[in-house]
Amino acid sequence: MKNQQPPDWHLPQRQSASGLLIILYKAVITFVKAIWPVLVIILFRESSNKSGYLQVLVAVIGIIVLVSSLVNFYYFRFFIQQDDMVFRKGLINKKIITIPLKNIQAVHIEQTWMHQLFKIARVKIDTAGSDKAEATIDAIAIDKASMLRTYLMENEKMDSNDITKPVVTPLISLSIADVIKMGLTANHIQTFFIILAFTMSMYQNLEDIFGNIINRMLEESSSLITFTTSVLLSLAVFVLVISIVVSLLRMALLYFNFQLSGAEKGFRIRSGLTSIRQNLVPFSKIQYISWKANWVRRKLNIYVLEFHQANVEENKKTQKALVPVLNNVAFEKLVAPYHPEIFQGEHSEHQIHRAYALRRLFIIGLPLGLAFTSLAWIFIPYYAFSFLLWLPIIYFSSMVFQKIYRLYINDDALQIYSGIWGREIQLLQWYKIQKIGLHQSPWQRKNNIANIVLYTAGGHIRIPYIDLDLANEIKNYALYKIESSQKNWL
């Protein structure tokens, strides 16, 4: 296939014509998600004058949403003007977004199943001054999207962040067997609670719509079941199987066809099953690195590494750079551009105070244990005191955490090794720190103990229950490194 001539980005560009279907689909889905309880009422409740009014209201709102989407699509333009990327949108309420090219940190390309069907893509542009995508082009031809990303990242104003110009080197590629291994070793307890939260949310919504009908159906169903030991065991196995299946689906959606490549200035990540994401992670945007594994994955030497980037929302999982690592060679290549692991060279080693477990018992364990026991006494008095088992659980888990916790420090960075059943390691360079907090409770002041919080543009790291002298040394040294470093944090 011949190389296509790049468009003149200085001329106003429209979205792909086939993208109109994407825009309408997105509008319909958003509309249905917002008013689905009303739609259920209209479908299942007996017809009445009120139902007729609801139908007219829904129709009017639907027409407004569709017309608004069409207008926004038609009047959307993007182009380069001098040293800025400009986006124009809206008819009545006109809006212009101007992004200096030098502020663009990364350009991400995503494809849902509909994008793939029409050979188009969604482009998201990240900047240094925003906690989310600064601008989004919902529908643009895939080859045109690649050319736009190349233009923005190779622009002479962007040379310091150029991660597409050098030759890329494949570092990680997951096979189907690797994805299955990730799914089987996932945290199935976490998956169970996700399913439980979703089920309870759906139950609440259905109860609001149908009232006592749902409760009566559940009562009638439960009265037919005798909860013997075999039934409970079967139910537990069923829940485990469902959790494993959901975990496998989650891993497939996240990591199917996962590929990570390295270049001179950063990493390129491509992954996804129904929605394909192509994300760029510039080295300059990485604030700190962490990697973690549950008990099973730790035995198999499988970790999930995260690049904590500047201005990425903590709760926005889809924008986080999560990388599954299944071998040590790939792990070293991922960590080395930021900073090698500290305990491989000269360093000092520290632990948190031995009073940590006992204090956690009194501050968290005892109040929650008494609260759970009191509530249980009202509803299930026969089992109420079993909730006091929370106390030894919180104490011994805190004691294990205190025994395992290690803080490694050298001239350039610090590293934290922690966990109870699983393990989490955090690696932070001093000059990436934005702010430092030193906190003490009255008991800590009396015993010369403190908590340190190190804030970066990509999140914060907390160091609990260390000696006050060490806390002050860390604080003073971090401030010194911030002031004296010639490197930019971004």
N, C-alpha and C positions, 0 to 999 in steps of 0.2 A: 504494500500500500504506500502511495506517495505521501511525503511529508506535507501536511496541510499548512498553508500560509497563516501565520498568526494574525488575528484581527488588529486593527488600529484601536488600541484601548483608549486613545484620547477622544474618540467619537462615542457618543452615548450608545450603550448596548442594552438590548432588551433580553428578557429571559426567553428560553426556548419555547416555541409555540406548543409543543407537546406537554410542556410544564403546566399548562392551564389545567389539565386533568389532575395533576398533582395538587395544585392549589385548591381545586374544587373538592377533591377527596379529603384533603387536610381540613377544609372548612366544615365538611359534612361530619367527619369524625369528631372534631371539636364541639360541634353543635350537639351531636347525639350524646357525647359524654356529659355535657352540661345539663341536658334536660331529659335524660333517659328515664328518671322516675316519673316525670309527667307523661312520657310516651307509654309507659307501662300502665298508668292509671287510665289513659284513654283506651287502651286495647282491652283491658280486663274488667273494668268497672261498667256497670250498667249505664246505658245511654241516658243522658239528662241534659237539661239546658246548660248546666255548668260544664258538662263534657263538651258540648258544642262550642261554648266560648273558649275552652282550652284548645280545641282543635284549630279554631281561627287564630288564636294567639300564637300557637306553635307554627302555623303556616306563615304568618306575618314575620315572625322572628327568623324563620328559615330563609325566606325570600331576602330579608335585609342582609343576613350573613352572606348568602351567595352573591348578591349584587355588590356588596362591599369587597368581597374577595376578587370578583371580576375587575372592579375599578382599580384596586390596589395592584393587581397583576398588569393591567394595561398601562398604568402610569409609572410603573417601576423602571428606573434607568440606573446604570452604573457606568462610570468612566474615570479615566485618569486626567486630572487637571493640574498641570505643573508638577508639584511634588506631593500631591494629595490623591487619595482614592475617594471618589465622591459617589454617594447614593442619593437618588431623588425618588420620593414616593408620595402618593396621595393626590387627590383632586381638590377637595374642599379644604381639608387640613393638610397642607403641604408640609413635608418634612425633608430636610436635607442633612445627611450625615457626612462629615468630612473627616477622613483619617489620614494623617501624615504618613507617607510611605516609610519613613524612618522609624515609626512607632510600631509597625507591624512585626509581631513576633513569630507568628505561624499561620499557615493557611491549611485548613483541614477540608478533605473531600469525603462526603458520605453518600451512600446509595442504599435506599430502601428497595424492596422488591419491585415497587412501581418505577423507581428511577432506573433500575437495571432493565426493566421491560422496554423502556423507551430510550435507553442508552443516554441518559442524562444523569446529573449529579447535583447534590447540594454542596455549596461552598461556604465555609465559615471562616471568618477572619478574626484572629485574636491580636490584641494589642497589649502594650505594657501597662496601660492605665485602666483596664477594665477587668471585672471579676467574672465575665462571661464573654461569649462571642460578641464582638463589637458590631459586626454586620453579617448578614446572611443572604446569600443568593439561593433561593429555593430550587430553581430549575435552570440548568445550563448544560449544554452538550458536554459529554465526558471529556472529549479531546480538548474542547475549549476551556474546560475547568482546569485541566492539567497545564495548558499554556498560560492561563491567568496566574496559577500558582507559581509557575516557573518565572514569569515576568516579575511578579511582586517580590519573590525571594532572590532573584538575580539582579534586581535593580541596583545600580551603583550606589544608591543611598543605603542599601540593605546589605552591603558586602559583609559586614560583621556577623550577620545572621544567616548567611547563605548556606543552606544545608542541602540544596538540590544540585548545585553546580558540580561538586566533586563526584568522583565515582563512588557509588554506594557498595557496601560490603555486606552480604547476607550474614546475619548472626544467629537468628533463631527462626526455625520453621517447624510448626507443630503438625504432626500427622493425625489422622483420625484416631489412632490408638492412643496418642498423647492426650487428645481431647477427652477420650473416654476415661483415661487414667485420672485426669483432673476432676472429672465429674464424680467418679467413684470415691475419690479421696477428699471431696469437698466437705464442708461443715454441714452435715445433714440436720443437726439440731437447729442451726440458724435457718436452714431452708424450711424446717417444720414450723418455726415461729412466723416466717414470712407467709406460709400457707394459712396458718391459723389467723393471722392479722387480716389477711384478705378475706377469709371466710366470715370472720366476725363483722367486717365492714359490709359485706354483701348481705349478711343476715339482718343487720341494723337497717339497711336501706329497704329490704323487702318487708321488714316489720313495720317501717314507717308507712309503706304503701298499702299493705294488706291487713295491717292491724293484728288481731288475735288469730287470724286464720293460720299463719305460720306456726304460732305457738301450739295450736291444737293439733296440727299435723305432726309436729315433732313429738308431742306427748303421746299421741296414738301410736306412732312408730316405736317409740322407746318402750311402751308398755308391752309390746309383742316380743321384746328381746329379754332373755334371762341372762344377766351378766355373770356367767360362770367364769372360772379361771381360764378355760379353753377359749371362751369368747374374748376375754380381755387379751390373752396372748395373740389370738388371731388379729384382733384390732391393732395391737402394737406392731405386728409384722406388716399389716396393711399400711399403717402410717409410715413405717420405715421404707417400704417399697415405693410408696408415693413420693417420699422425700428424696430418695435416690433418683427416681425418674425425673423429678423436677430439677434436681442438681445437674443431671446429665443434659437436660434441655438448656439450662442456664449457661453451662460451659460451652455447649455447641453454639448458642447465640453469640456468646462473647468471643470465643477463641477459634471458631471454625476457620480454617485456612489462614491461621495467624502467621504473619511474617514480619520480622523486624530486621531492618538493615541499618548499618552505621555509615556515617559520612564524616567529613572533617569537622563540621560544626554542630552535629546533632544526630538524632535517630529518626527513622521513618517507620511508622507502624501501620500495618494493614490487617484487618480482621473483620469477622462477622459472617453470619449465615444469611438471614433475611435482610439485614441492614449492614452494608459494607462500609467500614470507616477507614479512612486514610489520614492519620494524624502525624503531625511533625512535632518533635520535641527538641527544641534548640538547647544545647548545653547551657547557654547563658540564662535560660529561664528556669532551670532546675535549682530549687532552693535547698532541698535535702532529699535523701534517698532512704527508703525503708523497705525491708523485705520480711515476710512472715510466713509461717507454716503451722498448721495444726499438728497434733501428735502423729497422725498417720503419715501425713506428707513429710514430716521431719524424718521419720524412719526411712522413707524412700528418697530423701534428699531432693524434695520438690518444694520450691518456694515461689511466692508471688511477689515480685518486686514492683514498687511504685515510685515513679518520679514525681515528687511533690513540686509542682510548677507554680510560678508566680501568678497570683490572681485567679486561680482555679477554685471555684466554689467547693467547699468541703462536702456538701451533700449532693453534688452533681456527678454521680458515678460515671455517666457516659463520657464525660470530658476528662476523666482521670486516666493517666497513662499507667495501666496495670499490665505487667509483663510476667507471664509464667516462665520460670526458669527450671529446666530439668537436668542441667549438667553444669559442672563447675567451670568449664572453659567459657561458656557463654556468660556465666555470672561475672567472671573477672573482667570480661570485655565490656559489660554493661556498667560496672562500678568504676573501673579505672579512669574513664574520662572525667569523672567528678572528683574522686579521691580514693586511693586504695584503702582497704580495711586497716584500721589503726593497730589492732593487736598483732599485726605482722611486723611492725617496726617498733621503735622506742616509744614508750608511753607510760603514763601512770594509771593505776587501777584503783577504783573506789567502789564501796558498797553503800547502800542506804542503811540507816540506823536500825538496830535490832528491835527498837520499840515500835516499829512500823506495824507489825501484825497485831499487837495488843491494842494500839490506838485505833486501828481499823475496826477491831472488834467492838470497842466502846462507842466509836463515832458513827459507824454504819451498821454493823451487825446487830448490836443490842436494840437500837430503836426500831429497825425493820423487823427483827424477830418478834419483839413485843407487839408491834402493830399487826403483823400477820396472825399471831396467836389470838389477839383480841378479836379480830374480825372472824377468824375461824370459830371462836367460842360462840359467836352469835348464830352462825349458819350451820356449822358441822362440829358441835362441841365434842363428839366422840374422838375426833382426829385433831383437835385444836393444839394439843401440846406437841404433836409431831412437827409443828412448824418451828419449834425451838431448835430442831436439828440444824437450822440455818446458822446458828451461832458457831458450832465447831467447824462447819463448812467454810464460813468466811474467815475464821481464825487460821485454819490450816492452809487454805489457799493463799492467804496473805503472807503466812510464814514461808511457804514455798517461793512466792514471788520475791520476798526479801532475800532468801538464800541464793536465788538464781541471779538476781539483778547485779549487773556490773556496768560501771561507767568508766570508759577508757578515754584518756585525754592526751593529745600531743600538741605540738606547736601550731598545727594547721587546722585541726578538726577535733571533734569529739564523737564518740560512738557509744550507744546504749544497747545492752543485751538484756532482754527481759522476757517474761512469760511465766505461765503456770503449767499448763499441759502442752500448749504450743510454744512457739518462740517468735519474738519480733526483735529485729535489729534496726536501729536508726543511726544514720551517719550524716553529720552536719559540719560544714566548714564554718569557721568563726566569722569570716567576713560577710556571710549571707544573713547574719542575724540583724534584724531591724530594731528590736526593742527587747529589754530584759526586765523581768519582774521577779522580785525577791519577796516572798510572803512568809509570815509567821503567825501561828495561832498563839494564844496566851501560854499554853503548855509548851509550845516549841520555843518561845522566847525565854521561858524559865530554864529550859534544858539546852539552850544554844543549838537548836536545830532549825532548818529552814527548807522551804520549797523554792525551786528556781523554775521559771517559765521563760523559755527562749522563743521569741516570736520572729517568724520569717514571713516573707510575702506569699509563701505557699502553705502556711499553717504554723502550728506551734509545737514545741517539745517540752514536756514537763519532767523535771527531775525532783522526786519527792524525798523528804526526810534525810537530808545530808547535813553534815556538821556545818555550823554557821561560818566557821573560818574557811572551809572549802567553798561554800556558796559565795562568800565575798571574793575569794580568789577567782572563781569562775566569772563572776560579774565584772570584776575589774579587768581581767585579761580579755574578756569578750569586748568590752568597751575600748580597750587599747587596740585590739586587732581591727575593730571597725574604723577607728580614727586613723590608724597608720597604714591600712591596706591600700595598695594602689589599684586593686581590682574592683571593678564595678559589680554590684550584687546582681545586676540584670544586664 
